[in-house]
Amino acid sequence: MGFGQSINWPNSHYETFPWIDSTANSIQIGNKVLLKPFLNKLQNTSKKKVSILHIGDIHIQQNVQTQSSRSLFQNTFGYGGYGTFFPYSTARISDIYGYKSFHFGKWIYAKPVEIDPILPIGIHTLSAKTFDHSAQLKFLFYKGSIKSNYKRLHIYCKRVPQSFDLKITSKNDSSKIDVFSNGKDSLSTEIVVDLKSVESSITIEFIQKDLNQRSFELFGFNLESIEDQGIVYHNVGSIGLGYCHLRQLPLMKNDLLSLRPDMIVLDLGTHDFFTKVYDKFELRKTIVRYIDFLKALPFKPLIVLVSPQDQFKGGLSNLDDSKFSLLLMDIARTEKVAFYDWYRVSGGHESMKQWISLGLAENNGFRLTETGYQLKGSMFFHAFKSTYLKINQKKDSINSLFIPFLDSGYLHRIDTTQKIDSSQLLPTIVTIQPEDVVNNHPSTSAKWIVYYIKPGETVWNIAENYDVKAIEIKKWNNLRSYALKRGKKLKILTHYPKGKKIIDNENNHIQIEVKSEKRNDTVKPKKYHKIKKGDTLFSVSKKYNLSVDELKDLNHLRKNKIAIGQKLRVN
């Protein structure tokens, strides 16, 4: 299938999150010609497999985000395999989404963030070793994760005469593997095994044929389909991993030559400056060196830099995240690689408060919740959809896909400052008095108005009426959440809405009466939703265009628990 033909992209649903900058949700690049080879490959996955390698820190290691992206890519372009996995239990790590790992016997391990790792490490970002020939490894994959044709198992390990041999069992079928047979084996760290059959569990046992075999050193696994088609989506990551660690992994190049990814996503960087003084020049040097290393690979992958989103440091949003996002964009321009501006897309400075208030991020302001990571993974996939559609615009003569940011106040938007600096908005902040109104227009460009909340209204539809942002209203009124109470007052800094009726109220302020074609100002009858099996507060709130906090506030709920048959008020 040639470039330019249609792809049946699934629909996106992130428009329900009003702080998302959907206009920026695309893959940016200085010359869109550089993206076409990868997009061409996506259109031909029925003939040749496409490999995606997503590298990051603990956000990626947990696999929730990447599993979301993996599902969307594979549902659209075909199932090419599960990808990389590792026995994280040997490194005392749990809570990996998609599978559970178990180990038996004594193991030692190494991580890239250690000052002097005791084992060599590669692209899997962890290594493990056992001297116990009675040790075992077992993997239990989530239901539906493993397809019947995922039979090609790649084992990455040290291949020397001293290595134990292997016995691999899946679905009552077992295969015995000689890790070392001749001198040439020591030149490779990869063993490829075609399993007879596969199920959701895989067990690895060790065989000691002679006393010379004393240990087994493991670098990771990769499970793929036996056919050369579909998408295989690898995720590798480790807590604390940064760009500063990547060039220090001795097995990195060998692993990349084995995986041969068509796209490498670099979704990290926070740990390069989070606990250090932000050094723009040192960061640039480190990142560019790694990009040069990847560009020197013989298979020429598409490289995508991903900016981290707003995160808390000391309980406040870290402005270094904003600086780093701009730095990555500049590096992408100069080094001719792609850029996904997740910082901007996810809301920018101080947007983490919104993620927390809606249950999309943990209270520490650093990690997202499972729902939040699923949203991020989905949006990363849909960024490719947006980019594909832009490139296929026949009338589009613009070569660059970079999105301007200075004209939108990218770095310091009104809704992202820690404290509203009113002097930047008006010479003075004034309270609107009746005499300020002339022919239903304000006498100055923008002023504070007082608005009384009506039944069924949300922060977002009020913000839309007055051409401001929801987070601005929340900040101006010191709201803890987005829930609103009927009859309460809001102060809003705005131009008067065009075509709206302005009236006096008895407090000698201006009250703006908002009317639209879809609603009148009469009190609406209360509307309820009866909870059915599978309903959650999030799904119900989404159905009725509310936030979770608004839904809880309407029903005086203190917790997130709901019961089948329970009635919730939704207006």
N, C-alpha and C positions, 0 to 999 in steps of 0.2 A: 504494500500500500504506500503510495508516494506521498511526499510532504504536501500539505494543503488539503488533503482529503479529510473528511470529518471524523471526529472521535466522539463516541457516545459518552460524554462526560456526565457524571451524576450531578444533581442539583446540590447547591450548598444551602446551609440554614443558619450561618453565623450572622445574618442580617438582624436576627432577633437580639443581638447584643449591641446596643446603640453606641457604646464608646469605641467599638472596633472601627479602625480606619480602613474600610473595605477598599477605598480607592488605591491604597498602597499595597493591597494583598496580591502581589505578583512578584515574579522573579526579575530583578533589575539587572541590567547589563549595558555596557557602553556600546556594544555593537550586537544587534540581535542575530547577526549571522553566526555568532559563536554559540548560540543556543540551538540552532537548527539541527546540527548532527544528533544531539540527544533527543530532540522532539521527533526527528525522523525515526530513530530507533524505537521510540514508544509506539509508533504506528506500525512497526514490523515485528512486534513481539510474538506473532503467530509463527514466525519463521526463525527468529533468533532471540535468545534470552537476553534480558536487560538486567544488569546488576546495579543496585544502589547501595552505597555504604554511608551510613549516618554515624558520625563520630561526635561524642559529647562527654559531659561529666555525668553526675548521678541522675540528672533529668533524663538522659538517654539510656543509661544503664538500666533504669527501672522498666523500660520497654513499653510503658503505657502510651506515650506519645507516638513512638515509632510503630507500635502495633496498629494504632489508628490510621497512620499514613499507609502502612503495609496493606491493610485491608482494602482501602480505597484504591490504591494502585493495582492490587491484584484483582479486585472485582472488576476493574475497568480493562486491564491489559493482560490478565491471565496469571495463573499460579505457577511460579517457577521454583518455589522451594520455601522452606522456613527461614533459612539464612543462618547466621552465626549464633552459637550459644555456648555457655560455659558452666561448669559445675561451681556456681557461686558459693555453695555451702562450704567448700574447702577453704574459702577466704572469709568465712564467717559472715556472709552477706545473704540476706533473705529478701522476701517481698519483690521478687522479679516477676513481672506480669507475663503470662503466657505459658510458663512452665515452672515446675519445682525441681530442684536438684537435691540429691542426697549423697553423702559420701560415707564410706565405712573404712576403718583403718586410720592410720596416722598420716597426715598430709602437712606439708609446709607450702607457703604461697608467697607471691611477691606482687606488689602494686607499683605503678609508675611514679606515684607521689613520694615514695620512700627515697631517702637520700642515697642509699646504696642497696638497691634490690639484690636479693640473694639468688635470683633466677633471671635469665634473659626474658624480656617481654616484647611482644609484637603488637599487631593491630588489635588483638582481643583485649588488650590493656590489663591482663592478669595472666599469671602463670601459676601452676601448682605441681607439686612433686611428692611422690611417695616412695619409701624404701620397703614397703610392706607388700609382698606379693599376694597376700590374702585380701588386700584392699579392694573396694568396689566403688563404682559410680552408678547412679541411677537417675534418670530423667523422666518426669511425668508431665506430659504436655496437656494443655487445656483442650477440652473437647472441641473438635473441628479445626484445630491448629495444624494437624498433620494430614495431608492428603495421601491417597493410596499410592500415588506415583512418586512420593518423596522417598526414594530408595537410595540415592547417591549420598553417602556419608563421607565427608572430608575430615580427616583427623590430623591435627597439627601437633607434632610432638618431636622430641629429640630422638633421632634414629642412630643409635650407636650399638655396638655389640653388648654393652652392659644393660640395655633396655629390656624390660619385661615384654613378652608378647601379649596379644590381646585376644579376648573372646567377647564378641558383641552379640547380644541377644535381643530380638524384638519379635513379638507375636510367635513365640515358641520356636522360631528359627534362629540358629546361631551360626556365626562365622568366626573362624580362627584366623588371626592375622599375625604374620611374622613382621615385627617392627624393623628388624635389620636382617637382611639376607646376604648382601654383598657390600663391597666398599662404596659403591655409587650411592647407596641409600643414605650415607652420612652427609651427602651433598644437598639433601632435601629435608624439609621438615613436614612434608605432606604425604599422607597415605589416603588413597581413594578406594572406598569399598562400596560395591553395589550389593545392597541387602536384598535377600530373597523376598521379604515382605516387611511391612512396617506397621506399627500401631502407635498409640499415644505414649507408650513407655519404651525406653531403651536402657539396657543394662550393659555396663562394661566391666569385665573381670580381667584379672591379670594371670598370666601363665609364666612360671619360672621353669624353663626346660633344663637349665644347668646353673651351677652356683655362680657362674660368671655374670649372670643377669641379676642386677642388684637394685634397680630403681626404674621408675617411669616418670618422665618429665613432660607435662602436658601444657600446650599453649591455647587449645580451643578446638571447637567443632563447627562444622557447617553442613547443613542438611538441605539438599536440593532435589528437584525432580530429575528424572532420567532423560526427559525430553529437553531439547534445546529451544524452549519457548517460555513465554510468560515473564513475570517480574520476580526477582529474588531481592528481598529488602533486608540488608544486614544492619544490625544496630550494635555498636560497641561503645562502651563508656566505663568510666570509673570515677568514684567520688574524688573531687578535688582536681580532676584532670584539667590541664590548660594547654595552650599552644606551646608553652615553655617545656612541656614534657615530651611532645611528640617526636622531636628529632633525637631524643635520648633513648628511644626504644630500638634495640639492636636488630630485632626481627621484623621491623616494620616493612622494609622494602621487600623482603621475601614473601611476606603475607600478602602485600598488595599485588605482587606479580602473580600470586596464586589466585586471588579473588578477581583481579582485573575488573574493578568496578567501572561502569560507564559514567557514573556520577558519584562524587564524593562531597558529602554535606558536612561542613565544619561548624558544628553547633555548640561552641564552647567559647571561653575567653574570660568569663567572670573571675575565675580563680587566678588569672594573670594579674589582676589589679585589686581584687576585693580586699585582701589583707595587706596590700602594699600601697605605697604612694603611686598615684597614677602617673606613668611615664610614657607619654605619647610616642616618643622616638624609639624607646626600647621595645615597646609593643609592636610598632610598625616593623622594626627590624626582625623580630622573632616571627611574626606572621608571614612576612614576605619571604623569609628563608624557607619556611615550610611550603609555601606555594611554589617556590622555585624547585624544591625537591619533588613535588607532585608533578610539575610540568615536565620534568626530566624523565618521567616514566614512559615506556614505549607505547602504551595504549591510549594516552592523551584523554583522561577523563574530564568531564565538565566539573568544575570546582565551584561550590556554592558556599559563601560565607553567610552565617546567620547571626544576627545581633541578639544579645540577651534582652529580656524585657525588664521593665522597671522592677527593682528589687529593694528590699529594706536593708539598711545598714544602720545599726544603732536605733532601730525603730522608725527611721525616716527613709524616704526614697533616696537612693544613691544617684547623684547627678553624674557620677563617672559612667554609669550605664549609658546615659545620653551621649557623652563625649565619645565613648567607645563605638557606639552605633555610627556616628559621623566618621570616625576613623576607618571603620570597616568599609563604609561606602566609598571613601576616598581611595582606600587600597584596592577595592574592586575596580574602580575606574582606571587607576594607573597600571594594575597588573592584568587587566583584561580578563577578570573572572566574574562570576555572577554573585548577586547579593540579595538576601532575603531580609528585609528590614522588619524583623519581628518586634523590635522596640517600638517603632512607629505604629505598626499594625495593631499591636495589643493595647494601645492607648497612650503611650508616652509617659512622661514624668508624673508620678503620683497615681497612676492608673492602678497600681497594685491594690490600693484601698478598695477599688471597685471589685476587683477579682475576689478579694477576701470577703467583702460584704455579700456577694452572691454565691459563696461556697465554692468558688473556682480556684482558690488558693488557700494555703494554710496560713494560720495567724502569724507565723514567723516572717511572712512576707518574702520568702525566698523560694519555696517549693509550691507547685500547684497541687491541687487535689486530682484525683483520678479523672473527674469530669473536666477539669481545666486542661490536663494534658491531652485528653481526647479531643478537646476543642482545638488545641494548638496543632495536633497532628492532622486533623481534618483541614484546617486552614492552610497548612503547608501544601497539602495535595491540591487544594483549590487554587493556590497561587499559580500552579502550573497550568491549570485550566484557564485562568485569566490571561496568563502570558501567551499561551497557545492561540487564544482567540485574538489577542492583539497582533501577534505576528501574522495571522491569517487575514488581517484586514488589507484587502488589495489596494485600497486608496491611501493607506498609511505610507507616507514617504519618509517618516522619521526613522533614523537608523538606531538611535539610542532608546533604551527602555528605562533609563533612569528617571525617577519621579522627582520633580523639583520639591525642595523642602523649605527654602528660605522664605518663599512667598506665603507659606502657610504658618509661619511662626513655629517651625518644627521643633526647635530646641527649647523655646520658652513660650508655650501656648498659654493663654489666659487660664485654662482649666488645669494647668500643670504646675503653676507656681505655688510654693508653700504658703505664701501670704499674698493676697491681692494688693498690688501696688496701684492704688486708685489714681495716682498722679500721672501714670502712663496712659490712663484711659480718658481722663477729663482734667481740665484745669482745677476744678473743685468738684467735690461730691455734693450734690444738692438733693434735698427732699422735694418732690414735685408738689407744687401748690396749684390751686385752680387757675391762678392768673398766668401760669406758665403755658396754659393750653390756648392755642390760637388756631381756629379752624381744624380742630382735631389733630394737630401736629405739635410736637414739643418745640420749645423755643431754643433748645440746645440739641446737640447731636445724640446724646445719650444721657439718661438719668435713672435714678433709683425709682422704682414703683413698688407699691404694696399690692400683693395679689392674695385674694382669699380662696382657699382650696375648695372646690366643689366635689360632690360625690362622684366617685368613679375615676377621678383624674389621677394621672401618674406624673412623676417628675419629667418623664420623657415627652409626653404630649404637651405639657406646659412649656418645656424648653423649646419644642418645635414651634409653638405658637409665637414665641418671642425671639426666635432666631438666636438662642443661646444654647449652651450645652448643659446636659443634666448634671455633670460634675461641678459646673460653676454654681448652679442653684444649690447643690448640696453644700459646697464650701461657703457660699455667701451666708447661708442660714445655719451653719454649724450642725448639719444633720448627721446623725450617726449612721443612718441607712437611707435607702431610697423610699421607705414607706412614708406615706402622707396621711394626715388626718383631716377629715372634713372640717371646714371652718377655721383652720389654722391659717396664719399669715405667712407669706413668703416675700422676701425683698428680692427684687430682680433688677439688675443693671442692664438696660436695653433701650433700643429705639422703640417707639410705639409701633405695634404691629399694624401694618398697612390695612386700611379698610375696617379697622375695629372701632367700636363705639367707646368713647371715653366719658366717664361720669364721675361726679363728686360722691364721696361717701361722707358720713356724718363726722368722721374724724379729720375732715379737712385735708385728706390726701386724695390721690387719684386712684381709683379702682378701675381696672380695665376689664370690660366684660367681653369674654371670648365666645364667639358664636361660630359655628361651622355648619356645613350642610348636613353633617352626619349626626349632630346632636343638638338638643335644645337645652335651655337652662332650667327646665322643670326637673324635679327630683325623680330619678329613675327608680322603678321597683327593684327590690333586692333580687339578685340572681345567685343561684347556688349550683354547685357541681357535686354530684354524688360519686364518691370514690369507688373505682372499680379495680379489679385485680391488675396489677402492673403500674398503677398510677403512683407518681411521686409528687412532692411539692413542686419540684422543678418542672415536670411535664405539665402539671395543671397550670402553673403560673405562665408557662410559655403559651399554652393554648388560649389563655384569656389576656395575653399581652400585659402581664404583671411581672414584677420581680418576686422572688421568693420572700423577701422581707415584706413586701406589700401584702402578699397573700397571708403570711403569718400574722401581720398586724390586723388585717381585716377580721381574722378569726381568733384573735387573742391567743395564738399558739406560742409557746415558749420553746418547744422542741420541734424537731423535723419529723416526728413519728405521726403517721396517719393510719386509719383503719378502713378496711373495706366496708362500704355502706355509710361511712361518715359523710356529712354534708359540709362543704366549704363555701363560704360566701366569696364571690368572684367579682363583685362590682362595688 
